[in-house]
């Protein structure tokens, strides 16, 4: 730092002149002999700054800080450095030489359990494994803190793989470490983006290399972040942000957003340049700007997630058991012979609730945490403040809270919380109810039947539902795995209709009703040609049967249908609560 100040601190005296175009410019000043002229005030300012910095205590590196905090006897260091300072019992320090054998001995001490903490770097991690192998004494679960990952995503993945291997007694916990300086997100964002792209390159598919280590909102170079930045620019120019003004932003960053006429430019700064310029701002100002920007990113990501359009690559659904119930052939490619299938799979998952100790640690560490109970259901949750959303037109922040429950998380707008049944509860009552819920959840196995379109999907992609574009992998503990897109009950009829597979009458009656209620009409051919669809009558949704012959009205009423004359036309409806039973009898032709 001192060498940098000596070289780069501006001390040359400048002279201002006017060029041929009338614009003022500056040049370094020289004396009559051609020697450079230095500004004494600038030199004095540099000297004062160097004097102040040299008076501050030295900043301990992360590696030395860990060694000093936990002691050299408890920390195994596997790095590439050949010397280090070691504190002795009398408080003095001595220089210790290290060799390749030293690193081998340190790694062995950790794997044997003689040292409980291991610190390794790129240089010290090559060719070694630190997972909870069943062949070593130390089989405790590894908690892998990702500190200073650097810019190389492939090396980050390689480092994570050191503690996550086959033949391990337990899987590790990966925890990326950041500080409260929001500008640091610039670096974790780059790792998140490169992990995503690296996953696509190394696996031949769109599975993220991050393995859910990062949230989609953490990638500050995604399409959602780029669109959010454009909104941030518009709000800034419109004077609707509180973090910084338009003029102050341009003065501090040197980024021009408007032309000489005050009109916003079409060619706005890219997000990489914006992020780099934000890093030069004071930390408090960085944090205020990032809070607003991340609110816009979270708003777009949440909207995409709710609409089923969030691109997160392949999501793996881990289950205890998965049983293949049915396999329907959807299409056979006439050239390659590759097939597309619709699989019906019954999956069972045991719930894994959050322990009481962990939820209390979260509550004690978060100053905004509050214990809550639902007055209607009697269920409890830990309330913490979540990342706010932002109204994009006016730039108004929308505060949100996060409710952490034993088996899931919920997000709610702060205004909606006041109108809900959630209310504060004391710590003791919260603990008792939380233990009760976790015990119940631990003994609960959720079973459900899902449908998965798999095989050659590209030719039938347009026939699959457009409101749920996520690719899933179903994997059970027995090693079975299926990759494809989920198809919900209300989409099955439309899928079969588009692909011209069989007749809708062969589908279960509940699926036909679900498809109709979701807005997708179903065509039936027996006992007569007709269409079952959703209809809106007097503001309420009904299930209508279209195409019934007048001679069959009495029979349809005997099945449970009812009629209503609307605008001089008799229309036939199915009662919603018992629609599935009526459809089943209708297809069977029984009264």
Secondary structure, 3 states (H helix, E strand, C coil): CHHHHHHHCCCECEEEEECCCCCEEEEECECCCCCECECHHHHHHHHHHHHHHHHCCCCCCHHHHHHHHHCCCCEEEECCCCEEEEECCCCCEEEEECCHHHHHHHHHHHHCCCCCEEEECHHHHCCCCCCCECCCCCCCCCEEEECCCCCCHHHHHHHHHCCCCCCECCCCEEEECCCCCHHHHHHHHHHHHHHHHHHHHHHCCCCCCCCCCCCHHHCCCCHHHHHHHHHHHHHHHCCCCCCCCHHHHHHHHCCCCECCCCCECCCCCCHHHHHHHHCCCCHHHHHHHHHHHHHHHHHHHHHHHHHCCCCCCEEEEEECEEEEEEEEEEEECCCCCCEEEEEEEEEEEECCCCCHHHHHHHHHHCCCCEEEEECCCCCEEEEEEEEEEECCCCCCEEEEEEEECCCCEEEEEHHHHHCCCEEECCHHHHHHHHHHHHHHHHCCEEEEEEEEEEECCHHHHHHCCCCCCCEEEEEECCCCEEEEEECCHHHHHHHHHHHCCCCHHHCCHHHHHHHHHCCCCEEECCCCCEEEEEEEECCEEEEEEECCCHHHHHHHHHHCCEEEEECCEEEEEECCCCHHHHHHHHHHCCC
